[in-house]
């Protein structure tokens, strides 16, 4: 990492301010060659802003604020320069151009954060949290990313590694120095220690589904016969007239997807064509797309006109939520509830039952009710990579317990504990490889 990298850190487009970053051994020298102000960058204090101009070959490009962060007290752990210029595609692009002409190279996606990791400014879980924070769509996902960025998951992994090292230390002392007459920590004591490590791993693995929901969102298909109120429900949840609603059956011919936040989780709702037999070729295609959407979604809301509750209902998808709409037209809902005790009754006109529906949706996808979710502080919410590492570590601890139970050679037990330690270490990058780093940073934006 002897070269110096540069990139535009703000999003493309026109704005009040654009920010460029420069990091590496020559960052200050490159800035000094281009910046003209009351003080040269080499003489500037760290973490201070200085006003001046960017000048290249007598061309004044822009008036800027230059901020210097001296190593190691910077984001990357290297000398880091940030240039705040007037917003606009041309100005920021021109400054980046002269930075490259002066000796820097364009940064790869995520390279500033990658350098922060390689220089010990953060572990891999914190580096991943940076991207999660940028991509967060809800307050809950933002809080979860901030928890991870602050090092909460790293602390859990550090504790796990200490637990594994403690078990391994005594065991290996006995294996390596039998003449010292060190009593091996075998039997119930060692088994209990490893079992607790396994429980700790399971607690972290239990957060994987919530992490997936926060990062990827939840797909919900609104399905049912024509005029059941699918488009009306989508409009009500969005708080705007997004889908066309009419009393004419077959108004919706294609799928319509919209995103929204419910209970702190991002959702993607798909309004679909009414499911019925039809001779209309266009409507037939709409019905096929509706069926595909239902089966591809994580949750299907099967909407039924409450006035038709006596008619037989054929499930669209296993695990669907049955929803009777237009309850405002019923004089008595008791019979519907008796016939379909698990169904949810709503009205898209009055809004009655919608809050209950939202609670049931959240409970269905998270296996927790809204009260429980709101009472829990932001969880660790591990991602797929963490899950894979911790799952392998758990399997190693399970094999270790089996070795103890079967009274097999202690050398085999040491092998499994080593394997668990390696997999746990991979989560934070204590034992990292180029493949892992490439996988993590390839999805970052340039400039971060």
C-alpha positions in Angstrom: 0.0 0.0 0.0 2.7 2.5 -1.0 0.7 4.1 -3.7 -1.7 7.0 -3.2 -5.3 6.7 -4.1 -7.9 9.3 -5.0 -11.7 9.3 -5.6 -14.8 11.4 -5.5 -16.6 10.5 -2.3 -20.0 12.1 -2.9 -22.7 10.8 -5.1 -22.8 11.8 -8.9 -24.8 14.8 -9.8 -25.1 18.4 -9.0 -25.1 19.7 -5.4 -23.9 22.4 -3.1 -20.7 20.6 -2.2 -18.6 17.7 -3.6 -16.0 15.9 -1.6 -12.8 14.2 -2.9 -10.5 12.0 -0.9 -6.8 11.4 -1.3 -5.0 8.8 0.8 -1.5 7.4 0.9 2.2 8.2 1.4 2.2 11.0 -1.2 -1.2 12.5 -0.3 0.2 15.6 1.4 2.8 16.1 -1.3 0.2 15.9 -4.0 -2.1 18.3 -2.2 0.8 20.7 -1.7 1.5 20.8 -5.4 -2.1 21.8 -6.1 -3.3 23.8 -3.1 -2.7 27.5 -2.7 -3.7 29.1 0.6 -2.3 30.8 3.6 -0.6 27.7 4.8 1.0 24.8 2.9 -0.5 21.3 3.5 2.8 20.1 4.9 2.6 22.7 7.6 -1.1 22.3 8.4 -2.5 20.9 11.6 -4.3 17.6 11.5 -8.1 17.7 11.6 -8.3 21.3 10.6 -10.0 22.9 7.5 -8.1 25.4 5.4 -9.5 27.7 2.7 -7.7 28.1 -0.6 -7.7 27.3 -4.3 -6.8 24.2 -6.4 -4.5 25.4 -9.1 -3.0 23.3 -11.9 -0.5 24.8 -14.3 -1.7 28.4 -13.6 -5.4 27.2 -14.1 -7.5 28.1 -11.1 -10.0 25.2 -10.9 -12.0 26.1 -7.8 -12.0 27.6 -4.4 -12.0 24.8 -1.8 -11.8 23.7 1.8 -8.9 21.3 2.4 -8.9 19.1 5.5 -5.8 17.2 6.5 -5.8 14.0 8.6 -2.3 12.9 9.5 -1.5 9.2 9.9 -2.4 7.2 12.0 -5.3 9.4 13.1 -7.3 9.2 10.0 -10.0 6.9 8.6 -7.6 4.9 6.6 -4.7 5.0 9.0 -2.6 6.8 6.3 -2.1 10.5 5.5 -5.6 11.5 4.3 -6.6 14.7 2.5 -10.2 15.7 1.9 -11.1 18.4 -0.6 -14.5 20.0 -0.4 -15.3 21.9 -3.7 -18.4 23.4 -5.2 -20.8 20.7 -6.3 -21.1 19.8 -9.9 -20.0 17.0 -12.2 -17.4 19.1 -14.1 -15.6 20.7 -11.1 -15.2 17.5 -9.1 -14.1 15.5 -12.2 -11.5 18.2 -13.1 -10.0 18.2 -9.6 -9.9 14.4 -9.6 -8.2 14.6 -13.0 -5.4 16.8 -11.7 -5.0 14.6 -8.6 -4.4 11.7 -10.9 -2.0 13.7 -13.1 -0.1 14.7 -10.0 0.7 11.1 -9.0 -2.4 9.5 -7.4 -4.3 6.6 -9.0 -8.1 6.1 -9.0 -9.3 4.2 -5.9 -11.0 0.8 -6.4 -14.5 0.3 -4.9 -14.2 0.2 -1.1 -10.4 0.7 -1.1 -10.4 3.5 1.5 -12.3 1.2 3.9 -10.1 -1.8 2.9 -7.0 0.2 3.9 -8.7 1.1 7.2 -9.1 -2.6 7.9 -5.5 -3.5 6.7 -4.1 -0.7 8.9 -6.0 -2.0 12.0 -8.5 0.9 12.2 -11.4 -1.6 12.1 -12.1 -5.3 11.9 -14.0 -6.9 9.0 -17.4 -6.7 10.7 -17.0 -3.0 11.1 -15.9 -2.6 7.4 -19.0 -4.5 6.3 -21.1 -2.3 8.6 -19.9 0.8 6.7 -21.6 -0.6 3.5 -24.7 -1.7 5.5 -25.0 1.8 6.9 -24.8 3.4 3.5 -27.4 0.9 2.1 -29.7 1.0 5.1 -33.3 1.7 4.2 -35.0 1.9 7.6 -34.3 3.3 11.0 -34.0 -0.2 12.4 -31.4 -1.3 9.7 -29.5 2.0 10.3 -29.4 1.3 14.1 -28.2 -2.3 13.5 -25.4 -1.1 11.1 -24.3 1.5 13.7 -24.2 -1.2 16.4 -21.9 -3.3 14.2 -19.8 -0.3 13.2 -19.3 0.5 16.9 -17.8 -3.0 17.3 -20.6 -4.9 19.0 -20.2 -8.0 16.8 -16.5 -7.7 17.0 -16.7 -7.8 20.8 -18.9 -10.9 20.6 -16.3 -12.6 18.4 -13.5 -11.5 20.6 -15.3 -13.1 23.6 -15.8 -16.3 21.6 -12.2 -16.5 20.7 -11.1 -16.0 24.3 -13.5 -18.8 25.3 -12.0 -21.1 22.7 -8.4 -20.2 23.5 -9.0 -20.8 27.2 -10.2 -24.3 26.4 -7.4 -25.0 24.0 -4.6 -23.6 26.2 -5.1 -26.1 29.0 -5.7 -29.0 26.7 -2.6 -28.3 24.6 -0.5 -27.8 27.7 -1.4 -31.3 28.7 -0.7 -32.7 25.2 2.6 -30.9 24.7 4.0 -31.3 28.3 2.8 -34.5 29.8 5.9 -34.7 32.0 4.7 -31.6 33.9 1.8 -33.6 35.3 -0.8 -31.0 34.2 -4.3 -32.3 34.7 -6.2 -32.1 31.5 -9.5 -30.2 31.5 -11.5 -33.1 30.3 -14.8 -34.7 31.3 -17.7 -32.6 32.4 -15.8 -29.4 33.0 -14.3 -29.3 29.4 -17.6 -30.5 27.9 -19.5 -27.7 29.7 -17.1 -25.1 28.5 -17.4 -26.3 24.8 -21.2 -26.6 25.2 -21.4 -22.9 26.3 -19.3 -21.9 23.3 -21.8 -23.8 21.1 -24.7 -22.0 22.8 -23.0 -18.6 22.2 -22.6 -19.5 18.5 -26.2 -20.5 18.3 -27.3 -17.1 19.8 -25.3 -15.3 17.1 -26.6 -17.5 14.3 -30.2 -16.8 15.5 -29.8 -13.2 14.3 -29.0 -14.2 10.7 -32.6 -14.1 9.6 -33.2 -10.7 11.0 -30.0 -9.5 9.3 -31.1 -10.9 6.0 -34.5 -9.2 6.3 -32.9 -5.8 7.2 -30.4 -6.0 4.3 -32.5 -7.6 1.6 -36.1 -6.6 2.5 -39.1 -8.9 2.4 -41.2 -9.6 -0.7 -45.0 -9.7 -0.3 -47.4 -10.6 -3.1 -51.0 -9.3 -3.0 -53.0 -12.0 -4.7 -56.7 -13.0 -5.1 -59.7 -12.9 -7.3 -60.5 -9.7 -9.3 -62.0 -6.9 -7.2 -60.8 -8.4 -3.9 -59.1 -5.1 -3.0 -55.4 -5.8 -3.8 -54.8 -2.5 -5.4 -56.8 -0.7 -2.8 -54.6 -2.3 0.0 -51.4 -1.3 -1.8 -52.6 2.3 -2.1 -53.7 2.4 1.6 -50.3 1.1 2.8 -48.5 3.5 0.6 -50.7 6.4 1.6 -51.1 7.4 -2.1 -53.0 6.4 -5.2 -50.3 4.4 -6.9 -52.4 1.6 -8.4 -55.5 2.1 -10.5 -58.7 1.0 -8.7 -62.0 0.5 -10.4 -65.1 -1.7 -10.0 -64.3 -3.3 -13.4 -62.9 -6.8 -12.9 -59.5 -7.3 -14.5 -58.4 -3.7 -14.2 -54.9 -4.8 -13.1 -53.2 -6.6 -16.0 -49.6 -6.6 -14.9 -47.6 -6.7 -11.6 -46.8 -3.5 -9.9 -44.0 -3.4 -7.2 -43.6 -0.7 -4.5 -41.3 -0.5 -1.5 -42.3 0.6 2.0 -41.3 0.2 5.6 -43.3 -1.7 8.2 -42.2 -2.3 11.8 -38.7 -1.1 10.9 -38.3 -3.7 8.1 -38.1 -2.9 4.4 -40.8 -4.5 2.3 -41.4 -4.9 -1.4 -45.2 -5.3 -2.1 -46.3 -6.6 -5.5 -49.9 -5.9 -6.7 -51.0 -8.6 -9.1 -53.7 -9.3 -11.6 -56.9 -11.0 -10.3 -56.8 -14.7 -10.5 -59.6 -16.1 -12.6 -60.2 -18.1 -15.8 -60.3 -15.7 -18.8 -60.3 -15.8 -22.6 -58.5 -12.5 -22.8 -54.9 -13.3 -23.8 -53.5 -10.2 -22.1 -55.3 -11.0 -18.9 -54.1 -14.6 -19.1 -50.5 -13.4 -19.1 -51.3 -11.2 -16.1 -52.7 -14.2 -14.3 -49.6 -16.2 -15.0 -47.4 -13.3 -13.7 -49.6 -13.1 -10.6 -49.1 -16.8 -9.9 -45.3 -16.5 -10.5 -45.2 -13.5 -8.1 -47.1 -15.5 -5.4 -44.8 -18.4 -5.5 -41.6 -16.3 -5.7 -42.6 -14.1 -2.8 -41.7 -14.7 0.8 -45.2 -14.0 1.9 -48.5 -14.1 0.0 -51.5 -12.1 1.1 -54.6 -13.9 -0.2 -57.3 -11.2 -0.4 -60.9 -12.2 -0.6 -64.1 -10.1 -0.9 -65.7 -10.4 2.5 -69.1 -10.4 0.9 -68.2 -13.8 -0.7 -67.0 -15.5 2.5 -69.4 -18.4 2.0 -67.8 -19.4 -1.3 -65.0 -22.1 -1.1 -61.5 -20.7 -0.8 -58.6 -22.5 -2.6 -55.2 -21.6 -1.1 -52.8 -19.9 -3.5 -49.7 -20.7 -1.6 -48.7 -22.6 1.5 -48.2 -20.3 4.5 -50.3 -17.5 3.0 -52.2 -15.0 5.1 -55.9 -15.1 4.3 -57.3 -11.5 4.3 -61.0 -10.6 4.0 -61.4 -7.1 2.6 -64.5 -4.8 2.5 -65.6 -5.7 6.1 -67.2 -2.2 6.2 -69.9 -3.7 3.9 -70.8 -6.5 6.4 -73.4 -5.9 9.0 -72.0 -8.7 11.2 -68.5 -10.1 10.9 -69.1 -12.9 13.5 -69.9 -15.5 10.9 -66.8 -14.8 8.9 -64.6 -15.1 12.0 -66.3 -18.4 12.9 -65.8 -19.9 9.4 -62.2 -18.6 9.1 -60.8 -18.1 12.6 -57.2 -17.4 11.4 -58.2 -14.9 8.7 -57.7 -11.2 9.1 -60.6 -8.8 8.4 -59.8 -5.4 7.0 -61.4 -2.4 5.3 -59.3 -0.4 2.8 -62.0 2.3 3.0 -62.1 2.8 6.8 -58.7 1.4 7.6 -60.1 -1.0 10.2 -58.0 -4.1 10.7 -55.0 -2.7 8.8 -52.8 -2.4 12.0 -53.6 -6.0 12.9 -52.7 -7.0 9.4 -49.3 -5.2 9.6 -48.6 -6.9 12.9 -49.5 -10.3 11.5 -47.2 -9.7 8.5 -44.3 -8.8 10.7 -44.9 -11.7 13.0 -45.1 -14.1 10.0 -41.8 -13.1 8.5 -39.8 -12.6 11.7 -41.4 -15.2 14.0 -41.7 -12.5 16.6 -44.6 -10.2 17.4 -44.4 -6.5 17.2 -44.2 -6.0 21.0 -41.2 -8.4 21.3 -39.5 -6.7 18.4 -39.9 -3.2 19.8 -38.7 -4.4 23.3 -35.4 -5.7 21.9 -32.6 -3.4 21.3 -30.8 -3.5 17.9 -29.5 -7.0 17.5 -26.1 -8.0 16.0 -27.9 -9.2 12.9 -25.1 -11.1 11.2 -24.8 -11.4 7.4 -24.4 -14.4 5.1 -20.6 -14.5 5.4 -20.7 -14.3 9.2 -23.4 -17.0 9.2 -21.3 -19.4 7.1 -18.2 -18.9 9.3 -20.1 -19.3 12.6 -22.1 -22.3 11.2 -18.8 -24.1 10.5 -17.5 -23.2 13.9 -20.6 -24.6 15.5 -20.2 -27.8 13.6 -16.6 -28.1 14.9 -17.8 -27.6 18.5 -20.4 -30.3 18.0 -17.8 -32.7 16.7 -15.6 -31.8 19.7 -18.4 -32.7 22.1 -18.9 -36.0 20.3 -15.1 -36.7 20.7 -15.4 -36.2 24.4 -18.6 -38.3 24.7 -17.0 -41.1 22.7 -13.7 -40.8 24.8 -11.6 -40.5 21.6 -8.1 -39.2 21.4 -7.6 -35.7 22.8 -5.5 -34.8 19.8 -8.7 -35.0 17.7 -10.4 -32.7 20.2 -7.6 -30.2 19.7 -8.0 -30.3 15.9 -11.7 -29.4 16.2 -11.1 -26.6 18.6 -8.5 -25.2 16.3 -11.0 -25.4 13.4 -13.6 -23.6 15.4 -11.1 -20.9 16.4 -10.1 -20.3 12.7 -13.7 -20.0 11.5 -14.6 -17.6 14.3 -11.5 -15.6 13.5 -12.5 -15.3 9.9 -15.6 -13.3 10.9 -13.4 -10.3 12.0 -10.5 -11.0 9.7 -8.2 -12.4 12.4 -7.5 -15.1 9.8 -8.3 -13.5 6.5 -7.6 -14.4 2.9 -7.5 -12.4 -0.4 -10.7 -14.1 -1.5 -12.6 -13.0 1.6 -11.4 -9.4 1.2 -12.3 -9.4 -2.5 -15.8 -10.7 -1.7 -16.4 -8.0 1.0 -15.1 -4.9 -0.8 -16.2 -5.6 -4.4 -19.7 -4.2 -3.6 -18.6 -0.9 -2.0 -19.0 2.4 -3.8 -15.8 4.1 -5.1 -14.7 6.8 -2.6 -15.6 4.7 0.5 
